[in-house]
Structures are given as structure tokens and as C-alpha cells.
Amino acid sequence: MRAPQLVVHHDKELMAQAAAARLITKVVDAQATRGSASVVLTGGRNGNGLLAALASSPARDAVDWSRLDLWWGDERFLPDGDPERNHTQACEALLDAVPLDPARVHAMPASDGEYGDDADAAAAGYAAELASAARSASGSASGSEDHGPVPTFDVLMLGVGPDTHVASLFPELPAVRETQRMVVGVHGAPKPPPTRITLTLPAIRAAREVWLLAAGEDKAKAAAIALSGAGEIQAPAAGAYGRRRTLWLLDDAAASQLPRGLYRPAIP
Ligand SMILES: O=C(O)[C@H](O)[C@@H](O)[C@H](O)[C@H](O)COP(=O)(O)O
């Protein structure tokens, strides 16, 4: 596992804008190289802030939205359209404003969908959807390296919680200990709502690049813990890394407790 790369921006808004520009470039490059791109979205304020910044970016439509596959790292297990669902918030922040191919937008199941209120069955259903996408990608002309149980995501984004959780992998809870399944149901999550669906660490680690978003004073302790050698069970963010790159995108406030020398502060 390569050491994570850190980039620290002056404030939350600048981090969102810069991360949005970074994502546009990454998607445009993937589409130029392989004809399509695959991105995993995250919920939360930092994740939605990035999407909103992307929606207002002058470079937004450099992306060919019809050739972008969108997945989610986790979802609050609520009825479709519930304002608290990550999918609902992503649609409000960006997705409703761009011409995506609906067949390539892979929302996690809702609690009033085909699996009813069974979060574990819904998680298994999403895992099957990921596996199917991986198989079809590996058969494609692009010669994609997809061969595992999930597609090779170009970028997988994760907001970092104040307790170091990422997706819906919370410290010490069963989901962060999962080593076989790619998607699991979460029950009794400390961050409401209690029932969720989440990618597991093995699924997260299938991504070419994992970007962790941490902005705001309330993330300073979590960033310091996760970047100072904590174990992934106690600090799930510490276990989130990509096959080629792990990038922490922070602002000054979230970086304020990092050990000296871990990153090069911007010129004041
Ligand atoms: O469903 C969720 O709540 C998110 O996916 C969760 O993992 C979020 O990204 C972190 O809790 C950070 O959230 P904030 O950016 O709002 O602090």
C-alpha cells in the first residue's frame, strides 16, 4: 500500500472547488483513454459540496455525461426520494442538471424497493449489480482490467466522519471487519439513520484511486488519527486506499492537528 498523498486547501469552499476540478480532469482523461469512466460518490456535506461545485464549474461539460458510470459508497436505507438519501442529495446537487445515461446511474436500493425493508438482501442485490458490471466490462473491447467482483472504479470518493468512519463503515462495527463480501447491510449505525448499505473495505480497495474528503474543524482529530498509523477497525478511514493512489483532500482546519511534516502547507 503506497503512502497517502495529502493536499490541503485554505478552506472548505476552495477544497470543494479544487476537488471538483480534479474530478472533471480525471473523468475526461479516463473517457479519452477508455471511452468511459466509473466514479463512486459519497454522501455528506463534503461530498455534496464537491458535487455542487462541479455543477457550477465552467468546465462541467467537458465531461461526456452519457459515458459516466456512477455508483455509491454507501446509502441511508430509506424510501426512494427521501431527502436524507445520498442519492436524493446527489441529484439535487448535480445529477439532475447533467445529461447522464440513467442506465449508468447505479443508486443503492431504497427501503421501499424490490428488496423491501431487508437491508441485507438489498446489499446482496447491489453486490450482484457490481459483479455483473465487472463481468461485462472485462468482456468489453477496452480490455479493461475488471475481473474482480466489482468494476475497477477510476475514482472512489469518501467523506470522512468525525469518528474516522468512511462510507457506512463505523469504528469497531461488523461492516468494517468484512473481508469477503463487497457490500453489506449496516444496523445500529451511530450516525442516523441507523440502517444503511455500504461498500466494504475490499470493495473500496478495488478502486484505482481513493479520494478522502475532510474539511472543517470537526474532521481535524479524525484526520490526525487516521493518518498517524491507527488500525482500520478502530479508524476505518485508515483502511481506505486505492490500487494506484490514495489522496486526502483537506482544508486548513481539518489539517490543523496533523503531525508536522506530513504535508507541505500552502504558502500563506
Ligand atoms: O451517508 C453518509 O452519511 C456518508 O456517506 C458519510 O460517510 C459521510 O460521507 C461522512 O459522515 C462525512 O459526512 P460530512 O461530510 O457531512 O461530515
The ligand as an ORCA input file, in Angstrom:
! r2SCAN-3c Opt
* xyz 0 1
  O     -24.120      8.515      4.415
  C     -23.300      9.292      4.901
  O     -23.518      9.983      5.900
  C     -21.978      9.494      4.237
  O     -21.719      8.688      3.203
  C     -20.897      9.508      5.275
  O     -19.909      8.533      5.096
  C     -20.284     10.884      5.181
  O     -19.501     10.973      3.991
  C     -19.432     11.193      6.379
  O     -20.238     11.016      7.530
  C     -18.935     12.639      6.313
  O     -20.064     13.461      6.277
  P     -19.882     15.076      6.340
  O     -19.066     15.433      5.126
  O     -21.281     15.627      6.310
  O     -19.159     15.364      7.628
*
